Amino acid sequence: MSNIDKRAQKELYAKVEQQAHSLRGNPREYQVVTGLCPVNVIEMHAQKILALLDELEAKDKRIAELEAKLETADKLQDSAFRHGLQHGFSLGQTDNQAGFEECLSAYGTRGKDNG
């Protein structure tokens, strides 16, 4: 769903977290690397970003599942409508095969326009 390359972002921030963790005991070295930003802040932000990327990935997966269910439900509704319409014509409520075909055709056109 989203255009973010989550795998690349996860790899990047895992490296940032690892590098920040390795610099924890060398204040002068992390000042050069981080521009005076405390290592624990970098580490914390990297962990938060990784958690947000995981959450985004889970949301994208859930959206895909819901879209698949919606498509299935729409197909079932179409099938039920056609089945009911066919039985209505078959039970003698009307004896008009051309009308039945016209209804199905109109419904099929409407269904395509709506989604």
GROMACS elastic network, one bead per residue, 0.5 to 0.9 nm:
[ bonds ]
;  ai    aj funct       b0    kb
    1     4     6  0.87608   500
    1    57     6  0.89591   500
    1    59     6  0.89633   500
    1    60     6  0.56304   500
    1    61     6  0.84663   500
    1    63     6  0.79906   500
    1    64     6  0.80320   500
    2     5     6  0.83540   500
    2    56     6  0.83036   500
    2    57     6  0.87591   500
    2    60     6  0.73019   500
    3     6     6  0.86988   500
    4     7     6  0.87507   500
    4     8     6  0.87521   500
    4     9     6  0.79944   500
    5     8     6  0.55734   500
    5     9     6  0.63159   500
    5    10     6  0.87281   500
    6     9     6  0.50433   500
    6    10     6  0.60072   500
    6    11     6  0.85618   500
    6    53     6  0.62675   500
    6    54     6  0.81754   500
    6    56     6  0.85097   500
    6    57     6  0.74180   500
    7    10     6  0.51084   500
    7    11     6  0.62141   500
    7    12     6  0.85989   500
    7    53     6  0.87597   500
    8    11     6  0.51448   500
    8    12     6  0.61310   500
    8    13     6  0.86813   500
    9    12     6  0.50423   500
    9    13     6  0.61465   500
    9    14     6  0.84046   500
    9    49     6  0.86879   500
    9    50     6  0.79704   500
    9    53     6  0.78317   500
   10    13     6  0.52978   500
   10    14     6  0.59268   500
   10    15     6  0.85404   500
   10    49     6  0.81379   500
   10    50     6  0.58591   500
   10    53     6  0.71637   500
   10    54     6  0.86182   500
   11    14     6  0.51348   500
   11    15     6  0.62764   500
   11    16     6  0.87017   500
   12    15     6  0.52604   500
   12    16     6  0.63215   500
   12    17     6  0.87432   500
   13    17     6  0.59932   500
   13    18     6  0.83768   500
   13    45     6  0.88954   500
   13    46     6  0.53345   500
   13    47     6  0.76688   500
   13    49     6  0.72874   500
   13    50     6  0.67149   500
   14    17     6  0.50894   500
   14    18     6  0.60861   500
   14    19     6  0.85451   500
   14    46     6  0.70310   500
   14    47     6  0.79379   500
   14    50     6  0.75776   500
   15    19     6  0.59795   500
   15    20     6  0.84210   500
   15    46     6  0.89384   500
   16    19     6  0.51443   500
   16    20     6  0.60329   500
   16    21     6  0.84619   500
   16    42     6  0.76953   500
   16    43     6  0.73462   500
   16    46     6  0.66180   500
   17    20     6  0.51183   500
   17    21     6  0.60568   500
   17    22     6  0.86184   500
   17    39     6  0.89836   500
   17    42     6  0.70135   500
   17    44     6  0.79643   500
   17    45     6  0.84182   500
   17    46     6  0.55590   500
   17    47     6  0.70844   500
   18    21     6  0.50698   500
   18    22     6  0.62023   500
   18    23     6  0.87155   500
   18    43     6  0.79065   500
   19    22     6  0.50997   500
   19    23     6  0.62814   500
   19    24     6  0.87768   500
   19    43     6  0.86332   500
   20    23     6  0.51596   500
   20    24     6  0.63222   500
   20    30     6  0.76087   500
   20    34     6  0.87361   500
   20    38     6  0.89369   500
   20    39     6  0.53511   500
   20    40     6  0.73362   500
   20    41     6  0.89722   500
   20    42     6  0.64744   500
   20    43     6  0.57986   500
   21    24     6  0.52788   500
   21    25     6  0.84850   500
   21    39     6  0.70836   500
   21    40     6  0.77226   500
   21    42     6  0.89429   500
   21    43     6  0.67428   500
   22    25     6  0.73408   500
   22    26     6  0.83715   500
   23    26     6  0.52953   500
   23    27     6  0.72239   500
   23    29     6  0.68090   500
   23    30     6  0.56855   500
   23    39     6  0.70453   500
   24    27     6  0.69360   500
   24    30     6  0.75340   500
   24    38     6  0.86329   500
   24    39     6  0.59505   500
   24    40     6  0.75016   500
   25    29     6  0.89435   500
   25    30     6  0.88310   500
   26    29     6  0.53833   500
   26    30     6  0.63334   500
   26    31     6  0.86679   500
   27    30     6  0.53265   500
   27    31     6  0.61272   500
   27    32     6  0.88426   500
   27    36     6  0.87093   500
   27    38     6  0.84186   500
   27    39     6  0.84669   500
   28    31     6  0.51226   500
   28    32     6  0.65751   500
   28    33     6  0.88767   500
   28    36     6  0.87535   500
   29    32     6  0.53395   500
   29    33     6  0.63819   500
   29    34     6  0.85463   500
   30    34     6  0.55125   500
   30    35     6  0.75438   500
   30    36     6  0.70633   500
   30    37     6  0.78213   500
   30    38     6  0.77605   500
   30    39     6  0.69220   500
   31    34     6  0.53077   500
   31    35     6  0.51052   500
   31    37     6  0.67667   500
   31    38     6  0.79123   500
   31    39     6  0.88151   500
   32    35     6  0.56473   500
   32    36     6  0.70860   500
   33    36     6  0.80336   500
   33    37     6  0.88968   500
   34    37     6  0.54262   500
   34    38     6  0.77564   500
   34    39     6  0.78170   500
   34    42     6  0.83971   500
   35    38     6  0.88499   500
   36    39     6  0.87041   500
   37    40     6  0.86277   500
   37    41     6  0.71647   500
   37    42     6  0.72694   500
   38    41     6  0.55133   500
   38    42     6  0.67387   500
   38    43     6  0.88967   500
   39    42     6  0.51359   500
   39    43     6  0.61132   500
   39    44     6  0.85077   500
   40    44     6  0.59556   500
   40    45     6  0.85432   500
   41    44     6  0.50101   500
   41    45     6  0.61188   500
   41    46     6  0.85152   500
   42    45     6  0.52020   500
   42    46     6  0.61055   500
   42    47     6  0.86137   500
   43    46     6  0.51591   500
   43    47     6  0.62586   500
   43    48     6  0.86991   500
   44    47     6  0.51734   500
   44    48     6  0.62442   500
   44    49     6  0.86745   500
   45    49     6  0.60734   500
   45    50     6  0.85314   500
   46    49     6  0.51238   500
   46    50     6  0.61886   500
   46    51     6  0.86434   500
   47    50     6  0.51042   500
   47    51     6  0.62111   500
   47    52     6  0.86525   500
   48    51     6  0.50545   500
   48    52     6  0.61454   500
   48    53     6  0.85981   500
   49    52     6  0.50185   500
   49    53     6  0.61252   500
   49    54     6  0.85971   500
   50    53     6  0.51057   500
   50    54     6  0.62584   500
   50    55     6  0.86541   500
   51    54     6  0.50847   500
   51    55     6  0.62058   500
   51    56     6  0.86309   500
   52    56     6  0.60618   500
   52    57     6  0.85238   500
   53    57     6  0.61243   500
   53    58     6  0.86087   500
   54    57     6  0.50992   500
   54    58     6  0.62507   500
   54    59     6  0.86881   500
   55    58     6  0.50653   500
   55    59     6  0.61896   500
   55    60     6  0.86418   500
   56    59     6  0.50523   500
   56    60     6  0.61589   500
   56    61     6  0.86178   500
   57    60     6  0.51388   500
   57    61     6  0.62756   500
   57    62     6  0.87055   500
   58    61     6  0.51146   500
   58    62     6  0.62194   500
   58    63     6  0.86697   500
   59    62     6  0.50210   500
   59    63     6  0.61067   500
   59    64     6  0.86110   500
   60    63     6  0.51277   500
   60    64     6  0.62837   500
   60    65     6  0.87282   500
   61    64     6  0.51734   500
   61    65     6  0.63217   500
   61    66     6  0.87797   500
   62    65     6  0.50183   500
   62    66     6  0.61984   500
   62    67     6  0.85823   500
   63    66     6  0.51185   500
   63    67     6  0.61028   500
   63    68     6  0.86088   500
   64    67     6  0.51168   500
   64    68     6  0.62388   500
   64    69     6  0.87091   500
   65    68     6  0.51931   500
   65    69     6  0.63218   500
   65    70     6  0.87093   500
   66    69     6  0.50111   500
   66    70     6  0.61070   500
   66    71     6  0.86185   500
   67    70     6  0.50171   500
   67    71     6  0.62246   500
   67    72     6  0.86586   500
   68    71     6  0.51592   500
   68    72     6  0.62761   500
   68    73     6  0.86630   500
   69    72     6  0.50556   500
   69    73     6  0.60875   500
   69    74     6  0.85424   500
   70    73     6  0.50616   500
   70    74     6  0.61052   500
   70    75     6  0.86529   500
   71    74     6  0.51105   500
   71    75     6  0.63135   500
   71    76     6  0.87087   500
   72    75     6  0.51715   500
   72    76     6  0.62450   500
   72    77     6  0.86637   500
   73    76     6  0.50359   500
   73    77     6  0.61322   500
   73    78     6  0.86343   500
   74    77     6  0.50905   500
   74    78     6  0.62473   500
   74    79     6  0.86250   500
   75    78     6  0.51136   500
   75    79     6  0.61613   500
   75    80     6  0.85902   500
   76    79     6  0.50272   500
   76    80     6  0.60355   500
   76    81     6  0.85178   500
   77    80     6  0.50727   500
   77    81     6  0.60907   500
   77    82     6  0.85924   500
   78    81     6  0.51718   500
   78    82     6  0.62128   500
   78    83     6  0.84963   500
   78   107     6  0.88199   500
   78   108     6  0.86884   500
   78   111     6  0.81906   500
   79    82     6  0.52239   500
   79    83     6  0.59873   500
   79    84     6  0.85048   500
   80    83     6  0.50061   500
   80    84     6  0.60009   500
   80    85     6  0.84161   500
   81    84     6  0.51397   500
   81    85     6  0.59845   500
   81    86     6  0.84419   500
   82    85     6  0.50011   500
   82    86     6  0.59656   500
   82    87     6  0.85433   500
   82   104     6  0.70447   500
   82   107     6  0.86853   500
   83    86     6  0.51444   500
   83    87     6  0.62551   500
   83    88     6  0.86177   500
   84    87     6  0.51489   500
   84    88     6  0.60989   500
   84    89     6  0.87335   500
   85    88     6  0.50448   500
   85    89     6  0.64224   500
   85    90     6  0.85888   500
   85   100     6  0.76994   500
   85   103     6  0.83883   500
   85   104     6  0.81737   500
   86    89     6  0.53021   500
   86    90     6  0.60830   500
   86    91     6  0.86735   500
   86   100     6  0.73457   500
   86   104     6  0.89383   500
   87    91     6  0.59206   500
   87    92     6  0.87455   500
   88    91     6  0.54367   500
   88    92     6  0.70542   500
   88    93     6  0.59404   500
   88    94     6  0.75522   500
   89    92     6  0.57203   500
   89    93     6  0.56926   500
   89    94     6  0.53901   500
   89    95     6  0.64933   500
   89    96     6  0.74106   500
   89    97     6  0.77601   500
   89   100     6  0.67811   500
   90    93     6  0.73509   500
   90    94     6  0.77857   500
   90    95     6  0.77850   500
   91    94     6  0.77295   500
   91    95     6  0.88024   500
   92    95     6  0.58410   500
   94    97     6  0.85259   500
   94    99     6  0.87553   500
   94   100     6  0.88506   500
   95    99     6  0.85505   500
   95   100     6  0.88116   500
   96    99     6  0.51915   500
   96   100     6  0.63505   500
   96   101     6  0.88187   500
   97   101     6  0.62398   500
   97   102     6  0.84972   500
   98   101     6  0.51527   500
   98   102     6  0.60459   500
   98   103     6  0.85912   500
   99   103     6  0.60848   500
   99   104     6  0.85978   500
  100   103     6  0.51464   500
  100   104     6  0.62803   500
  100   105     6  0.85694   500
  101   104     6  0.50984   500
  101   105     6  0.60261   500
  101   106     6  0.85137   500
  102   105     6  0.50368   500
  102   106     6  0.60425   500
  102   107     6  0.84593   500
  103   106     6  0.51119   500
  103   107     6  0.59956   500
  103   108     6  0.84412   500
  104   107     6  0.50663   500
  104   108     6  0.59983   500
  104   109     6  0.85746   500
  105   108     6  0.50891   500
  105   109     6  0.62337   500
  105   110     6  0.86254   500
  106   109     6  0.51514   500
  106   110     6  0.61435   500
  106   111     6  0.85618   500
  107   110     6  0.50374   500
  107   111     6  0.60379   500
  107   112     6  0.86586   500
  108   111     6  0.51077   500
  108   112     6  0.63694   500
  108   113     6  0.87871   500
  109   112     6  0.52598   500
  109   113     6  0.63404   500
  109   114     6  0.87627   500
  110   113     6  0.51419   500
  110   114     6  0.61887   500
  110   115     6  0.87863   500
  111   114     6  0.52466   500
  111   115     6  0.64071   500
  112   115     6  0.55607   500
